[in-house]
Amino acid sequence: MPFCSERCQLLDLGAWASEEYVISTPASTQATHRQGGASAEDAPMDELE
């Protein structure tokens, strides 16, 4: 069991619900999705030179 008690479980749930905890993505991925384009990591090597 990942929690030591029901109290700990409720505290953790509350932190997620109030957005104290978030699952983040790398900044470069967020920028790529906002712009709708591919990042330099996605480009073929000959296009980077």
Backbone bond lengths (Angstrom), bond angles and torsions (degrees), N, CA, C in turn:
res aa  C-N    CA-C-N  psi(-1)  N-CA   C-N-CA  omega(-1)  CA-C   N-CA-C  phi
1 M - - - 1.443 - - 1.533 108.28 -
2 P 1.347 117.81 131.56 1.461 119.71 -175.16 1.531 114.99 -77.61
3 F 1.332 118.41 -14.57 1.472 120.58 -177.79 1.523 110.23 -114.70
4 C 1.323 115.90 145.10 1.462 120.04 -178.98 1.529 111.71 -76.75
5 S 1.339 117.21 -23.29 1.458 119.92 -179.80 1.529 110.00 -160.26
6 E 1.318 116.46 170.52 1.465 120.67 176.48 1.534 109.98 -63.15
7 R 1.321 116.48 -35.44 1.473 120.57 178.58 1.527 110.64 -60.29
8 C 1.323 117.12 -45.72 1.464 120.89 178.51 1.528 110.75 -62.62
9 Q 1.315 116.45 -40.12 1.451 121.35 178.60 1.537 110.54 -61.82
10 L 1.324 117.13 -43.98 1.456 121.26 -179.51 1.530 111.84 -68.80
11 L 1.329 116.74 -36.70 1.464 119.86 176.54 1.536 110.73 -63.53
12 D 1.318 116.28 -42.41 1.456 121.12 178.79 1.528 110.73 -64.97
13 L 1.318 117.18 -45.16 1.458 121.62 178.14 1.529 110.45 -59.80
14 G 1.322 116.62 -42.75 1.460 120.72 178.32 1.517 112.46 -61.94
15 A 1.331 116.68 -38.68 1.463 120.42 178.57 1.532 110.79 -64.56
16 W 1.328 117.27 -41.15 1.467 120.17 176.75 1.530 110.23 -66.08
17 A 1.329 117.44 -43.31 1.465 121.88 -177.43 1.524 111.96 -64.55
18 S 1.321 117.49 -34.07 1.470 120.82 179.69 1.528 112.10 -90.11
19 E 1.323 116.07 7.60 1.468 123.83 178.39 1.522 113.85 62.79
20 E 1.337 116.44 27.79 1.469 119.59 170.73 1.520 109.26 -69.80
21 Y 1.323 116.32 -33.00 1.462 122.85 175.73 1.515 107.26 -106.74
22 V 1.325 117.24 137.19 1.460 122.04 174.68 1.527 108.54 -139.78
23 I 1.306 115.63 154.84 1.458 121.12 173.09 1.522 105.32 -97.16
24 S 1.312 115.86 115.00 1.460 119.36 -176.13 1.527 110.78 -99.29
25 T 1.320 114.35 163.88 1.458 121.54 174.21 1.521 107.30 -121.04
26 P 1.314 117.54 159.32 1.470 118.92 178.52 1.529 111.03 -58.51
27 A 1.316 116.93 143.73 1.459 121.94 -177.91 1.520 111.71 -56.54
28 S 1.327 118.59 -38.35 1.464 120.65 -179.00 1.526 110.80 -64.77
29 T 1.308 118.51 -34.74 1.462 121.78 178.36 1.520 110.07 -68.61
30 Q 1.318 117.89 -40.90 1.457 121.23 179.29 1.518 110.08 -63.42
31 A 1.312 118.45 -43.88 1.461 122.00 -179.35 1.520 110.33 -64.23
32 T 1.318 117.88 -40.13 1.456 121.79 179.91 1.518 110.47 -62.51
33 H 1.320 117.29 -44.52 1.457 120.26 -178.93 1.521 111.83 -67.62
34 R 1.327 117.62 -35.70 1.467 120.39 178.72 1.521 110.69 -67.13
35 Q 1.334 116.88 -39.29 1.455 121.05 -176.89 1.518 111.88 -82.99
36 G 1.332 117.08 -18.04 1.451 120.79 179.33 1.516 113.67 75.84
37 G 1.321 117.98 15.82 1.460 120.85 -178.47 1.509 111.88 -120.68
38 A 1.312 114.79 177.86 1.458 120.96 179.06 1.523 109.24 -88.59
39 S 1.300 116.20 151.25 1.459 120.23 177.47 1.515 109.62 -89.42
40 A 1.326 116.63 171.83 1.460 121.13 177.86 1.521 111.06 -60.92
41 E 1.320 117.03 -28.35 1.462 120.59 178.86 1.521 111.40 -65.62
42 D 1.337 117.37 -27.20 1.455 121.92 -178.55 1.524 113.06 -86.85
43 A 1.331 118.19 -14.07 1.460 122.30 -175.56 1.526 110.59 -78.44
44 P 1.340 116.72 145.81 1.474 119.08 174.26 1.526 109.76 -62.11
45 M 1.307 117.17 152.59 1.458 121.93 -175.94 1.524 112.59 -59.08
46 D 1.346 119.84 -37.55 1.446 120.44 -177.89 1.526 112.68 -68.05
47 E 1.336 118.45 -21.50 1.455 121.16 177.66 1.532 112.47 -80.24
48 L 1.317 117.14 -17.02 1.446 121.33 -177.68 1.528 112.74 -83.93
49 E 1.298 117.58 -16.24 1.474 120.83 -175.44 1.505 112.42 -83.76
